[in-house]
Each structure stands twice: as structure tokens, then as C-alpha cells.
Amino acid sequence: MASEVPVIRVDKLCKSFDRAVLRDISLDISFLRCLNHLELPTSGEIYIDGEPMGFRIDATGKRRSRGARILTESRKKARIRMVP
């Protein structure tokens, strides 16, 4: 299988204030459509600002899909946009 060029690449990112908060962070993201649930992940979970994206945890601790309206609001709150 041919390797795909990542949509977002971060290479050796560092950020310091009074102390280092990011040290040598590197990552590649190729499949952004999963981040805002245009494509449903096969497994795993995505959190943006600590909030689950595309699902909620019910009172029993089970993962439940969010409705379309709530998902749209979550995208707005997280400032996630897709540009064709």
C-alpha cells in the first residue's frame, strides 16, 4: 500500500513559557474527516478541549452517538471547519 502524504504534519514542535510545555512533539494526521465525525472511526475516541467529539457518555458510562444537531453545535464550539 502506498504511503499517503499527511494532511497535517508537526515536526519537533517545542513551546516554552517559564518552563517547557511541549518538547519535541511530532505527529502526522492523514484522515481529518474522522476528527469531526464526517467519517465514523472504527474504534477509539476523539476529545477536543476535553469534550468527546461525535458521542457522549451516558449515565451508565456507555458511549452513545450524538444527534446531528448536537454534533453541529460541537463542531462550532470546537471551531472545526472543513473546506472542500
Secondary structure, 3 states (H helix, E strand, C coil): CCCCCCCEEEEEEEEECCCEEEEEEEEEECCHHHCCCCCCCCCCCCEECCEECCEEECCCCCEEECCHHHHHHHHHHHCCCCCC
